[in-house]
Amino acid sequence: MTFLNEGQSDRGVRMLAGTLLIAAGWMLSLNVLGIALFAIGAIALGTGIVGWCPAYSLLGMSTVKAPTGHCPNCDTQHHRV
C-alpha cells in the first residue's frame, strides 16, 4: 500500500513544472531534447497528481507536514491548554 509523501506545495510545483516541460517537449518533439523534456514533464505531472514520489520513498523522505500538535516521537496528540 502506498501513501502520500508529497505536500501540497510540492505537488503544485510538480504539476506546474510538469505541464511546462510537456509543452516545451511538445514544441521540440522532433528531436531527442523534446522527447526527454516530454518524458520528464510527464513523470513530474504524474507524481504531482498522485501525490507519491518513488524517489522520496527510496530515500525515506516526505514533504507532508504533520498535523499541528502532533508529537513525531509518539502516537498521541497533545492538546494545548
N, C-alpha and C positions, 0 to 999 in steps of 0.2 A: 504494500500500500504506500502511495506517495503522499506527501504533504506539501503545503505551500512553504517555500523558502525564499520568496521574493516579497519585499514590502511594496506598498502602493507606489511610492515614488520610483523605486527600482523598476517596477512593471511599466509605469508610464514612460520612463526614459527608453526602455527596451522597445516598447511599441512604437514610439515616435521614431527612434533611430532605425528600427526595422523597416518601417514604412518608407523612410527617406532612402535607405540603402536599396530597397526593392525598386523604387522609382529610378534611382541612378543606374542600377543594373539593367533595368528595362530599356533605358535610353542608350546604354552601351552594350546591348545584347549580342552584338555580332563579334565580340572579342572575349578573351579569357577574363579580363578585368570585370567586364559587365556580368559575366556568369558568376564570378566569385562574389561580387557585391550583392547580386540577387540571392545567392545561397546564404550568405552571412545575414542578410536582411531577413530572409525567411526564418532562419533559426532564431534571431533576436525577436522577431514579431511573435513567433510561436511560443517561445518561453515566456514572453510578456503576457500573452493571452492566458496561458495555462497557469502561470504563477509558480512554476517549478523549474529550476535550473539544474541539470545533471552535474555540471562542474561544481556548483555550490554543494551538492550532496557529497561528491567525492572529497571535497576539501573540508566538509563539516561546517560550512558557512550558512548564514541566514541573515537576511536584511529585514525580516519581520520583527516589528517592535513588540516587546512583551506588554501585556496589559498593565495599566497603572496600578501600583500597589502589589504587584506580584513579586515574590521573592524567588530569584532564579535558583537558589540552593535548596528550596523546599517546595512541597506541593500545596502549601497553604496560602490563602490570601490574607494580607494584613490590612486591617481597617484602621484608618486614622481617626482619632478622637478629637 
